[in-house]
């Protein structure tokens, strides 16, 4: 049992270790100022990412990301449920949705700057406007795909209105909704950085650009490492939440696979 | 109790017009256990859904205790064939059974009591905290039956509930249904395509024709009230009745509504 656990964790960390070792060895003797040795980057890391910097740059970035992401999740699930539930609404909305979805969200940054300014509102709106699509479209599909027998069951037992939404439609669509939320998370991180690169006075994206402009190349690389670590951490948190909320779904899938 | 009068259902869609049910008239008395049997594809499910208020008939009407059924009536509970798709996999067994009760404005204590009582009477008191997909097919259908029982219906509609379980489980479930019917005095309408099951379970068997469906025959099952898998199924009278129903179904498959002679409640001669 313990041996198997050890083996499993070995598999998990093997590739990252190999990659770091390769990077370390390949960059060891580098004199190219744009590709500093990994050693230098690691040495610089604690000097750059001090507690002070975490407070002034990482926390604001995270707060904007969370606000935009939460807004997108709320709007996406709410609109998606309405669109998925009514065929008529779907027929009207679908072409517009396809168009809006095709517009790359970073393009919206200059536009949104015009009416939302360059403050936090702009960044939150940019993040939300990019994250909302995968959530919305997946919710529509999930709500549409509710099993007909389950719907009839609910009807025959008088489960209607809000109870139906809460106990049948949303739980049934939740695996799809989570798939959308997962996509939205990576889009959100990208947009967080991009919106901070355009116009900002703090944030991780802003910091990376500042370092690049002042030719503090190792410092710039540490910023990229921070972004990678942040993405990884958020995805781990997301997985934990998903395991909890969709425990029934994973169990159900495991049993249907077995039989 | 339950009156079906000149029921007719025509499906129309994409240029095709299918007359599933042509003209059905029959009654189910309070406290009766009636089995509906017919050749496969004869519109049994359509009929049951019309009776349960899940489909609106093209013509005719269904009356429950004298009142016309226009939507799912509160005194009626449904057990579907597809138990796997009828129980909600994100809810535990207890929550599944309790959900319909929440719509009924019952207090929490009363709901608990009904859930416990219903699960006990299907022999699944221990499974309250399990998820449906952790149970076998037969147990899942028991949960669906418990959900119907907890709803305290006066009429229970069962749509081929045991078609998807294995033979041994099926025999157990048949005895369970008869036991519940005897103990709880619920009116049960049981749809099946299995002739033996219809004769074994029913106090009365209604034989349907092939689609477009009419009632071909109504047959009183004059077997003793106490039935068990071992003795009832080898009773010569059981064999007679099942043979009779089998012949009717075969004739129904060949078509020809006209040669349906007996439309009475009289059993065939011994």
Interface residues (C-beta under 8 A of the other chain):
Chain A: X147 X149 X150 X152 X153 X155 X156 X157 X158 X159 X160 X163 X167 X168 X171 X172 X174 X248 X249 X251 X252 X255 X256
Chain B: X49 X52 X53 X54 X72 X74 X76 X77 X78 X80 X82 X85 X86 X88 X89 X90 X91 X99 X100 X102 X103 X104 X131 X133 X134 X147 X151
